[in-house]
Amino acid sequence: MKQTNVFYQHGTLALLVPGLLSGTLTMKELLQHGDTGIGTGEGLDGELIILDGVPYQADSFGKVHVIGKDFSMPFANIHFADFKFLTSLKDADPEKFATAALSGKANANTFFSIRVRGNFSYMKTRAVVKSNRPFDTLEETAKKQSIFEKHNVEGTLLSYYSPTLFHGAAVGGFHNHFLADDHSIGGHVLDFKLASGKMDIQLFDTLEQHLPVNDTEFMEHDFSKDNIADAIERAE
């Protein structure tokens, strides 16, 4: 039985900060925990979005690929989709999106996912150039990114909301990825304008946090010397 109340996360954003970018979970393993999600590959190799059980990678060259089961990741979120209709949106920017997703509240105290399907009059995304060993820090790697923009594109914006309390384990607030229906643009969302679309929501009461305990670099790293919150804020 699929547990649609569970939000599964492999790795943490905190481990990316000092450059612990080794792939420590395969896509085959990740897909055992859901059919909808986001993430990044080893060395921050592009931006991932999983829809209907199909994993896509938006790479730094602006191409979208379906990736194989052996593709490995240092960080990913996934769940089994069971979205419920929340509202319809028109002329929505990220601020209006957030207000609608939070139902007018300043914040939320639990995890949830938002899916928006519709026509985006503007979409701006990024994908990071893959880093090779020795891996750079998150901030240095994130500087080597490609920016993509497109107007009037149909697609799906998939977002995960994490309470501020969990900033570091995840991004406190919204973490948004996008995939165009025609695969002409995808990646980590930097900005957008939704002309019209439908917003769905899925609430989670359980966080399943999976850590790469077999990775020596992770197990031996001293995170107390890393300015995690600020580094994530700048990189995101």
C-alpha positions in Angstrom: 0.0 0.0 0.0 1.4 3.4 -1.0 1.8 5.8 2.0 0.7 9.1 0.6 1.2 10.8 3.9 5.0 10.3 3.9 7.5 12.8 2.5 10.8 10.9 1.8 14.1 12.8 1.7 17.5 11.4 0.9 20.4 13.4 2.1 20.1 17.0 3.4 20.8 20.4 1.9 23.3 20.9 4.7 25.6 18.1 3.3 25.7 19.9 0.0 27.1 23.1 1.6 30.7 21.8 2.1 30.6 19.9 -1.2 29.6 16.4 -0.2 28.2 15.9 -3.6 28.7 12.1 -4.1 25.8 10.1 -5.5 24.7 8.1 -2.5 21.3 6.8 -3.7 20.3 5.5 -7.1 17.1 6.5 -9.0 16.0 2.8 -8.7 16.2 3.0 -4.9 14.5 6.4 -4.8 11.5 5.3 -6.9 10.7 2.7 -4.3 9.5 5.6 -2.1 7.4 7.6 -4.5 6.4 8.6 -8.1 6.7 12.4 -7.8 9.7 14.5 -6.7 12.7 16.7 -7.2 16.5 16.4 -6.6 19.9 16.8 -8.2 22.6 14.4 -9.5 26.1 13.6 -8.3 28.2 16.8 -8.5 24.9 18.8 -8.7 24.5 17.3 -12.2 21.4 19.2 -13.4 18.0 19.6 -11.8 15.6 16.7 -11.4 11.8 16.5 -11.5 9.9 13.2 -11.3 6.3 13.2 -12.6 4.1 10.1 -12.8 7.0 7.9 -12.0 9.2 9.2 -14.8 12.5 10.9 -13.7 13.6 13.9 -15.9 16.9 15.8 -15.7 17.2 19.4 -16.9 20.9 19.8 -17.6 23.1 22.9 -17.9 22.8 22.9 -21.7 19.1 23.4 -21.6 18.2 19.8 -22.5 15.7 17.6 -20.7 16.4 13.9 -20.5 14.7 10.8 -19.1 17.4 9.4 -16.8 18.1 5.7 -16.0 17.8 3.8 -12.8 21.5 3.8 -12.1 21.6 7.6 -12.0 22.9 8.6 -8.5 22.0 11.5 -6.3 23.3 13.2 -3.1 19.9 14.8 -2.4 16.3 14.2 -3.4 12.7 14.5 -2.3 9.9 12.1 -3.3 6.4 11.0 -2.4 3.5 9.1 -3.8 1.1 11.6 -5.4 -2.3 12.1 -4.0 -2.9 15.7 -4.7 -6.2 17.5 -3.9 -7.5 20.6 -5.7 -6.8 23.8 -3.8 -7.5 26.7 -6.0 -7.3 28.2 -9.5 -4.8 30.9 -10.1 -4.5 33.7 -12.6 -1.7 36.3 -13.1 0.3 34.8 -10.2 3.9 35.5 -9.4 5.9 33.7 -6.7 4.4 35.9 -3.9 0.8 35.3 -5.0 1.7 31.6 -5.4 3.0 31.4 -1.8 0.0 33.2 -0.4 -2.4 30.8 -2.1 -0.4 27.7 -1.1 -0.4 28.8 2.5 -4.0 29.8 2.4 -3.1 33.3 3.5 -1.1 32.3 6.5 2.4 33.6 7.1 3.9 30.1 7.4 3.0 26.4 7.9 4.3 24.0 10.6 4.3 20.9 8.4 5.6 19.6 5.1 3.4 19.7 2.0 3.7 19.6 -1.8 2.2 21.9 -4.3 1.6 21.1 -7.9 0.6 23.7 -10.4 -0.4 22.8 -14.0 -1.1 25.6 -16.4 0.1 28.2 -18.8 3.1 30.2 -17.6 3.5 33.5 -19.4 7.1 33.6 -18.1 9.4 31.0 -16.6 13.0 31.4 -15.5 15.0 28.4 -14.4 18.5 27.3 -13.7 20.6 24.2 -13.9 24.0 23.8 -12.5 27.1 22.5 -14.4 28.2 19.2 -13.1 31.1 19.4 -10.7 33.7 16.7 -10.7 36.0 15.5 -7.8 37.3 17.2 -5.8 33.9 18.8 -5.5 33.5 22.5 -4.9 31.3 23.8 -2.1 27.6 24.4 -2.8 28.2 28.1 -3.3 31.1 27.7 -5.7 29.3 25.0 -7.7 26.1 27.1 -7.8 28.0 30.0 -9.5 28.5 27.7 -12.5 24.9 27.7 -13.5 23.0 28.2 -16.7 19.9 30.4 -16.7 17.0 29.6 -19.0 13.9 31.8 -19.8 10.8 31.2 -21.8 7.5 32.9 -22.4 4.1 31.3 -22.9 4.9 27.7 -21.9 2.6 25.0 -20.7 4.0 22.9 -17.9 4.1 21.6 -14.3 5.6 23.4 -11.4 6.3 21.0 -8.5 7.1 22.5 -5.1 7.9 21.2 -1.7 7.3 23.4 1.4 9.4 22.8 4.5 8.8 24.6 7.9 11.5 27.1 8.9 12.4 24.7 11.8 13.8 22.3 9.2 15.9 24.8 7.2 19.2 23.1 6.6 17.8 19.7 6.4 15.7 21.2 3.5 15.0 24.6 2.2 12.9 26.5 4.7 9.9 27.6 2.6 9.2 26.6 -1.0 11.6 24.6 -3.2 10.3 24.8 -6.8 11.2 22.8 -9.9 9.5 23.1 -13.3 9.1 20.9 -16.4 7.5 22.1 -19.7 5.0 19.8 -21.3 7.1 19.9 -24.5 10.4 19.6 -22.5 11.6 22.8 -23.9 12.6 24.2 -20.5 13.0 22.7 -17.0 15.0 23.1 -13.8 15.1 24.9 -10.5 12.7 27.8 -10.6 14.1 31.3 -10.1 11.1 33.3 -11.2 7.8 32.9 -13.0 4.4 34.4 -13.9 1.5 32.0 -14.1 -1.1 33.2 -16.6 -3.7 30.6 -15.5 -3.6 27.3 -13.9 -4.8 24.8 -11.3 -3.1 24.5 -7.9 -3.2 21.2 -6.1 -1.9 20.4 -2.6 -0.8 17.3 -0.7 -0.1 17.4 3.0 2.4 15.1 4.8 2.3 14.2 8.5 5.5 12.1 8.3 9.0 13.0 7.2 11.2 10.0 6.4 14.8 11.3 6.5 17.3 8.9 4.9 21.0 9.6 5.5 24.0 8.2 3.5 25.6 6.4 6.5 27.8 4.3 4.1 29.5 7.4 2.8 32.7 8.0 4.7 33.0 11.7 3.8 29.5 12.4 5.2 30.0 10.3 8.3 33.4 12.0 9.2 32.5 15.6 8.2 32.2 18.2 11.0 29.2 20.4 10.1 29.7 22.7 13.0 32.3 24.7 10.9 29.8 25.3 8.0 27.6 28.3 7.9 24.8 26.2 6.6 21.7 28.5 6.7 23.4 31.4 5.0 25.1 29.3 2.4 21.8 27.7 1.4 20.1 31.0 1.3 22.7 32.4 -1.1 22.8 29.3 -3.3 19.1 29.0 -3.6 
